[in-house]
Structure formats: structure tokens, C-alpha cells
Amino acid sequence: MITLQTIKFLKDLKKHNSKEWFDANRSRYEIVKAEYLSFVTEVLEGMKLIDSSLGELQPKQCVFRINRDVRFSKNKEPYKTNFGASFSKGGKKVQCAGYYFHLEPGASFIGGGFWMPMGPELKKIRMEIDYNLDEFNTIINDKAFNKKFSTLNQEEKLSRPPQGYSIENPALELLKLKSFIVSTSVTDADLQQKNLVQVVLNHFKTMMPLIHFLNRAID
């Protein structure tokens, strides 16, 4: 579970996103940071029991820094107002499909897949879907999958068929996708439930066939 003190800290940080405020509240940050790392550790330990590809992953390889990179951003606020954790076979710095947990008051979610793969990886994923459409459809049309995630995110999508694919291709709508991700929202009340780790693990387990399919494509 995530305690109210972590939720309150992130809310306060959103209101007072400055180095001065953060320095004055650094002791609070260290407490909630440790709490989130403990949560991530529990989730990772559970995932290692069901997904052997995560066997070498360490908790600190999963969590993201709270400092924002403002060099090329119009938003100069120095800190993120969320805690994120990526569980993938290469850690958060490796481009591959994986599981993700986002902690942000009022906007938390459980997600996973492959967000905006680069050109070579995207080409391989499209080819894998084209060659193995029945298998992919079985994964994304599974009852448990649909109950938890509904469908693949459709926001990043081409308006025309990708190069090399016909308009008659039965996988066309899937091939147009630029990302292959799923997610489900988590309320602030849900965050504070004692079964949160198990809920996250259940969702990750349900999306595991999707993760393995995508990673198989780029290996």
C-alpha cells in the first residue's frame, strides 16, 4: 500500500514546485521515497516469480529520479510531481516492452507495453503482428485482458497504412499504431488498500503475454 503521507507530499510538491520548498521538505521526501522503493521491491519480488526475464533486475533500476530534465523543456519546474517505476528486462534505460506503475495523486495508473518504439523496433513489431495476427488477437481479446485494460491505447496512430502494407491487410488498424500500450487507472483510495501489491501483480500477469510478444519481436 501507499500511505497518505506519500500522496500528501506529492500534492504539496505540485503546489510548491521549487528547489527552496523541496530543500525545506527533504526529510519528508526521503521518507516517502523509501516507502515507494519498498513498494517497488515488493512488486519486483512478486514479478520475478512469474516472469523470469526480470530475474537480474534490481529495485533501484526500476525507479525514476524525481528531478526533471528542463534543458529542452518550456516547463522549468525542477521536480516531477509523480513517482514512476518501470519493470523491464533491461531496466528503465533499455528500449523494450515492460510493465509500469505510475503514482500521482488523482492520476495514478497501472500500465505496460512498448511506448513509441524507435523505427527499427517498430518495424519488427509490425512484422511480428502481421505474421502472427491470430496469436496477437488472442492476447488482446482475452476476457481477463479486456476486463482489466479494455484495449490497446489508440492515441498514437498513423492515418494511412505504414509503408509496405496494403490497405486490405487484416491487421491494418494494429499496424497503424505507433505505441503498443495498455493502462488502467488507480484511485487515491485504491493506493491505500493493503492489497495494492497483489492488484498490481494481477494486472502485470494479465499483460505478460503482450510484453513477451513485443519483446520476442525485437530480440
C-alpha angles and dihedrals in degrees: 000000000000114000127228091249090066093048091048092048092055091047091051091047090054089055095044106031100168137112091242093056093043093051090050090051099038093117089058090049093052090053096050092040089057090047092053092047089052090052091048090049091054092049092047093049089052093047093051088062092060105026114049092189088076094055097112096040119116125205094244089056088061104051125080126226116257092223114097123224100234098171095103100021130098087213104080097182104133100218139052114237094217141058116232133188128189120198110196135137094257100037128249094307097058122089106236141102117287149144123278138195121194120195114195125138108256093002109058120140147171112231147154148165130087117314116207100334116204120259099271093046093044090052091051093049092050090049091050092051091047092050096041104031095142091055093047092048090051089056098047095039095050111128095233090046093051092046092055102034109012097209145333115295109266101192098099105054141136119244092215134040113281116254113285096023128104125231086236094059108125090220093051099119091050092046090055091063118108093193132034105207141136131194145171127200125247121205124222088249091053090053090061096052117112091230095058094113091051092047090052092047091050091052093046091049090052092053094043095098089055092050092049093047092053094045092047088056095057099038 
